Amino acid sequence: MKRERLEWLADNPFYTKRFAFFVGRRCRISTIKDVAEELHLHWESVKTLEKQYMRAQLRRVGTPAPRAIGIDEISIRKGHTYRIVVSDLDRMRPIWFGGTDRSEASMDEFFSWLGPKKCRRIQLAVMDMWKPFRNSTKRHAPQANILFDKFHIMRHLGEALDTVRKSEYARLSGTDRRFIKGQKYTLLSHRENLTLDGRRALKQLLAANKRLNTAYLLKESFGQLWDYRREGWARRFFENWRAALKWQRLQPYEKFAALIERHWDGIAAYCRPENKVSLGFVEGLNNKIRVIQRRAYGLRDEEYLRHKVLTCMLPKI
């Protein structure tokens, strides 16, 4: 007995492919549960139809051959369970989701999937300062420039500022503490992002504590490093910034300056014109993935999560 395959049928033969794509488009902005209730379907049927839609999206874009990649890890559940996400920074979309952790072996899986020929096309790799990512990239794409992500570096500086805040809180007592207590995010936020009350609290805090005032001004000024177009100018700025730490008794900042010194090549690489890419995309993608996870109250089906991540920036079909 021969069973004929009809092109217009979905993988689930009770539905057409056109209907499957309609369900997939609805699931881009709604949860499976909401779509199931709206269309009077079982949630498993909705999930199956959405998977078919996402597979069709991935088939349409084909296998990538990126020039610039962004590498980061995401946590998929509690207990330090990580997966690696690699993005194409020119096309502004994720291209690979996998690995079993954030080790060098897991990073090697991406380059094996991409193949030696396409690995040779990579000219730039943006990542945090995690050594296994760096080692794997150097081995599989030695011609690529390695650039450390600005947002991860600034996060280290924010942690140094918070350490100073905690030490000042511990040093002071009585009413002197009232300006510092509860002001962690006021200090870490950019001034333009603060509310009127936040700006008022920040002004009072900086006026009341000289060390925190100095630490805050140093934190705000450090972001200028990524505005320079020549490495020599960027280096001069960093040397002046580090010299400003002298006699300030800001040990967390001195540790941060030593960290920058050790990783200088991966920071100064951004000064070259060919390495000017959007550094915010990788961090923005992480936020988008967290929204996907939060909307589903966590995802246990890892294959489904992989499809959601890889298609989240693709156009509708």
C-alpha positions as CSV (number, residue, x, y, z in Angstrom):
1,M,0.0,0.0,0.0
2,K,1.5,3.4,-1.1
3,R,0.7,6.5,0.9
4,E,0.8,9.7,-1.1
5,R,2.5,12.8,0.4
6,L,0.7,16.1,-0.2
7,E,2.9,19.2,-0.2
8,W,0.2,21.4,1.3
9,L,-0.2,19.2,4.4
10,A,1.6,19.9,7.6
11,D,3.7,17.3,9.4
12,N,0.6,16.7,11.5
13,P,-1.7,15.5,8.7
14,F,-4.8,16.9,10.4
15,Y,-3.7,20.4,9.5
16,T,-2.5,22.2,6.4
17,K,1.0,23.8,6.1
18,R,-0.6,27.2,5.7
19,F,-2.4,26.8,9.0
20,A,0.9,25.5,10.6
21,F,2.6,28.7,9.5
22,F,-0.3,30.8,10.9
23,V,0.2,29.1,14.3
24,G,3.9,29.7,14.1
25,R,3.5,33.4,13.5
26,R,1.1,33.6,16.4
27,C,3.6,31.8,18.7
28,R,6.2,34.5,18.0
29,I,4.3,37.0,20.2
30,S,2.2,34.7,22.4
31,T,2.7,31.6,24.6
32,I,1.7,28.1,23.4
33,K,-1.0,28.0,26.1
34,D,-2.6,31.3,24.8
35,V,-2.5,30.2,21.2
36,A,-4.0,26.8,22.1
37,E,-6.9,28.5,23.9
38,E,-7.4,31.0,21.1
39,L,-7.6,28.3,18.4
40,H,-9.2,25.6,20.5
41,L,-6.3,23.2,20.0
42,H,-4.3,20.9,22.3
43,W,-1.0,22.6,23.4
44,E,1.0,19.7,22.0
45,S,-0.6,20.2,18.6
46,V,0.4,23.9,18.8
47,K,3.9,23.1,19.8
48,T,4.3,20.6,16.9
49,L,3.0,23.1,14.4
50,E,5.2,25.8,15.7
51,K,8.3,23.5,15.4
52,Q,7.5,22.9,11.8
53,Y,7.2,26.7,11.2
54,M,10.6,27.3,12.8
55,R,12.3,24.5,10.9
56,A,11.0,26.1,7.7
57,Q,12.5,29.4,8.8
58,L,15.9,27.9,9.3
59,R,15.8,26.1,6.0
60,R,15.1,29.3,4.2
61,V,18.2,31.1,5.6
62,G,20.5,28.2,5.0
63,T,23.9,27.5,6.5
64,P,25.7,30.7,7.5
65,A,29.3,31.7,6.6
66,P,29.9,34.6,9.0
67,R,32.6,37.2,8.9
68,A,32.1,38.5,12.5
69,I,30.7,36.3,15.3
70,G,29.6,37.0,18.8
71,I,30.0,34.3,21.5
72,D,28.2,34.2,24.8
73,E,26.7,31.7,27.2
74,I,23.2,31.5,28.6
75,S,21.9,29.7,31.7
76,I,19.1,27.3,30.8
77,R,18.3,26.2,34.3
78,K,19.5,26.4,37.9
79,G,22.7,24.7,38.9
80,H,25.2,26.4,36.5
81,T,23.8,24.7,33.4
82,Y,25.0,26.6,30.4
83,R,24.7,26.6,26.6
84,I,26.7,28.6,24.2
85,V,25.1,31.0,21.7
86,V,27.0,32.1,18.6
87,S,25.7,35.1,16.6
88,D,26.4,36.5,13.1
89,L,27.1,40.1,13.9
90,D,26.8,41.3,10.3
91,R,23.3,39.8,9.8
92,M,22.4,40.4,13.4
93,R,21.0,36.9,14.2
94,P,22.0,33.9,16.3
95,I,23.4,31.0,14.2
96,W,24.3,28.3,16.7
97,F,23.0,27.1,20.0
98,G,24.6,24.1,21.7
99,G,27.3,22.5,23.8
100,T,26.9,21.0,27.2
101,D,28.5,23.7,29.2
102,R,30.8,26.7,28.5
103,S,34.0,24.6,28.2
104,E,36.5,24.6,25.4
105,A,35.2,21.3,24.2
106,S,31.7,22.7,23.8
107,M,33.1,25.7,21.9
108,D,34.9,23.3,19.6
109,E,31.5,21.8,18.6
110,F,30.5,25.1,17.0
111,F,33.7,25.2,14.8
112,S,33.2,21.5,13.9
113,W,29.6,22.3,12.8
114,L,30.7,25.3,10.8
115,G,33.5,23.4,9.0
116,P,37.2,24.4,8.3
117,K,36.4,26.3,5.1
118,K,33.9,28.7,6.8
119,C,36.1,29.0,9.9
120,R,38.7,30.6,7.6
121,R,36.2,33.3,6.7
122,I,35.9,34.5,10.3
123,Q,37.7,37.8,10.7
124,L,36.4,38.9,14.1
125,A,35.2,37.1,17.2
126,V,33.5,39.2,20.0
127,M,33.4,37.5,23.4
128,D,33.8,38.0,27.1
129,M,37.2,37.3,28.7
130,W,36.4,33.6,29.3
131,K,39.6,31.7,28.4
132,P,38.1,28.5,26.9
133,F,36.2,30.6,24.3
134,R,39.5,32.4,23.4
135,N,41.5,29.2,23.2
136,S,39.1,27.5,21.0
137,T,38.8,30.4,18.6
138,K,42.5,30.8,18.3
139,R,42.9,27.2,17.4
140,H,40.1,26.9,14.8
141,A,40.2,30.5,13.4
142,P,43.7,31.8,14.1
143,Q,43.3,34.6,11.5
144,A,40.4,36.2,13.5
145,N,40.8,39.3,15.6
146,I,39.5,38.7,19.2
147,L,37.5,41.5,20.7
148,F,36.3,41.6,24.3
149,D,32.8,42.7,24.8
150,K,32.4,46.2,26.2
151,F,29.4,45.3,28.3
152,H,31.2,42.5,30.1
153,I,34.2,44.7,30.8
154,M,32.0,47.5,32.2
155,R,30.2,44.9,34.4
156,H,33.6,44.2,36.0
157,L,34.0,47.9,36.6
158,G,30.5,48.1,38.1
159,E,31.4,45.2,40.5
160,A,34.5,47.2,41.5
161,L,32.4,50.2,42.2
162,D,30.0,48.2,44.3
163,T,32.9,46.7,46.3
164,V,34.0,50.3,47.1
165,R,30.4,51.1,48.1
166,K,30.2,48.1,50.5
167,S,33.6,49.0,52.1
168,E,32.5,52.5,52.7
169,Y,29.3,51.3,54.2
170,A,31.2,49.0,56.6
171,R,33.7,51.8,57.4
172,L,31.1,54.4,58.4
173,S,28.5,54.2,61.2
174,G,25.4,55.9,62.4
175,T,23.8,58.6,60.3
176,D,26.7,58.7,57.8
177,R,25.5,55.4,56.4
178,R,22.0,56.7,55.4
179,F,23.2,58.2,52.1
180,I,24.8,54.8,51.0
181,K,22.2,52.3,52.1
182,G,20.0,51.1,49.2
183,Q,21.9,53.1,46.6
184,K,23.6,50.3,44.7
185,Y,21.7,50.6,41.4
186,T,21.7,54.4,41.7
187,L,25.5,54.3,41.5
188,L,25.6,51.6,38.8
189,S,23.1,53.2,36.5
190,H,23.9,55.9,33.9
191,R,22.9,59.3,35.1
192,E,20.6,59.9,32.1
193,N,18.7,56.7,33.0
194,L,17.9,57.8,36.6
195,T,14.5,59.3,37.7
196,L,14.4,62.7,39.3
197,D,14.5,61.1,42.7
198,G,17.4,58.9,41.7
199,R,19.4,61.9,40.5
200,R,18.7,63.7,43.7
201,A,19.8,60.7,45.8
202,L,23.0,60.4,43.7
203,K,23.8,64.0,44.1
204,Q,23.5,63.7,47.9
205,L,25.5,60.5,48.0
206,L,28.4,61.9,46.0
207,A,28.4,65.1,48.0
208,A,28.5,63.2,51.3
209,N,31.3,60.7,50.4
210,K,34.5,61.7,48.7
211,R,35.8,58.2,47.9
212,L,32.5,57.2,46.3
213,N,32.4,60.4,44.3
214,T,35.9,59.7,42.9
215,A,35.0,56.1,42.2
216,Y,31.8,57.1,40.4
217,L,33.6,59.7,38.2
218,L,36.2,57.2,37.3
219,K,33.6,54.7,36.3
220,E,31.7,57.1,34.2
221,S,34.8,58.3,32.4
222,F,36.1,54.9,31.5
223,G,33.4,54.3,28.8
224,Q,35.3,56.9,26.6
225,L,37.8,54.2,25.9
226,W,35.6,52.8,23.1
227,D,35.3,56.2,21.4
228,Y,38.9,56.3,20.2
229,R,39.8,55.3,16.6
230,R,43.5,54.7,17.1
231,E,45.1,52.4,19.5
232,G,47.7,54.9,20.6
233,W,45.1,57.4,21.7
234,A,43.2,54.7,23.5
235,R,46.4,53.6,25.3
236,R,47.1,57.1,26.3
237,F,43.6,57.5,27.8
238,F,44.0,54.3,29.7
239,E,47.4,55.2,31.1
240,N,46.0,58.6,32.3
241,W,42.9,56.9,33.8
242,R,45.1,54.4,35.7
243,A,47.4,57.2,36.9
244,A,44.3,58.9,38.4
245,L,44.0,55.9,40.7
246,K,47.2,56.9,42.5
247,W,46.7,57.8,46.2
248,Q,43.0,57.1,45.9
249,R,43.0,53.9,48.0
250,L,40.7,52.2,45.5
251,Q,42.0,48.7,45.5
252,P,39.1,47.1,43.5
253,Y,39.8,49.7,40.8
254,E,43.5,48.8,40.8
255,K,42.6,45.1,40.3
256,F,40.3,46.1,37.4
257,A,43.1,48.1,35.8
258,A,45.4,45.1,36.1
259,L,42.6,43.0,34.4
260,I,42.5,45.5,31.5
261,E,46.3,45.4,31.2
262,R,46.2,41.6,30.8
263,H,43.5,41.7,28.2
264,W,44.6,44.9,26.4
265,D,45.0,43.4,22.9
266,G,41.3,42.2,22.9
267,I,40.1,45.7,24.0
268,A,42.3,47.8,21.7
269,A,41.2,45.7,18.7
270,Y,38.0,47.8,18.6
271,C,40.0,50.8,17.5
272,R,40.6,49.3,14.1
273,P,37.9,50.4,11.5
274,E,37.3,46.8,10.3
275,N,36.3,45.8,13.8
276,K,33.6,48.3,14.3
277,V,30.5,46.1,14.9
278,S,27.5,46.5,17.2
279,L,28.8,45.4,20.6
280,G,25.3,45.7,22.1
281,F,23.7,42.9,19.9
282,V,25.0,40.0,21.9
283,E,23.8,41.4,25.2
284,G,20.5,42.4,23.6
285,L,20.1,38.8,22.4
286,N,20.7,37.5,25.9
287,N,17.9,39.7,27.1
288,K,15.6,38.4,24.4
289,I,16.4,34.8,25.3
290,R,15.6,35.5,28.9
291,V,12.2,37.0,27.9
292,I,11.5,33.7,25.9
293,Q,12.4,31.6,29.0
294,R,10.4,33.8,31.3
295,R,7.3,33.9,29.1
296,A,7.3,30.1,29.1
297,Y,8.1,29.9,32.9
298,G,11.3,27.9,31.9
299,L,11.7,25.5,29.0
300,R,12.4,21.8,29.6
301,D,12.4,20.9,25.9
302,E,15.9,21.9,24.9
303,E,15.4,21.3,21.2
304,Y,12.4,23.6,21.3
305,L,14.4,26.3,23.1
306,R,17.2,25.9,20.5
307,H,14.7,26.5,17.7
308,K,13.2,29.5,19.5
309,V,16.6,31.1,20.0
310,L,17.8,30.5,16.4
311,T,14.6,31.9,14.9
312,C,13.9,34.8,17.2
313,M,15.6,37.4,14.9
314,L,14.5,35.8,11.6
315,P,11.7,37.4,9.4
316,K,8.2,35.9,9.4
317,I,7.2,33.6,6.6
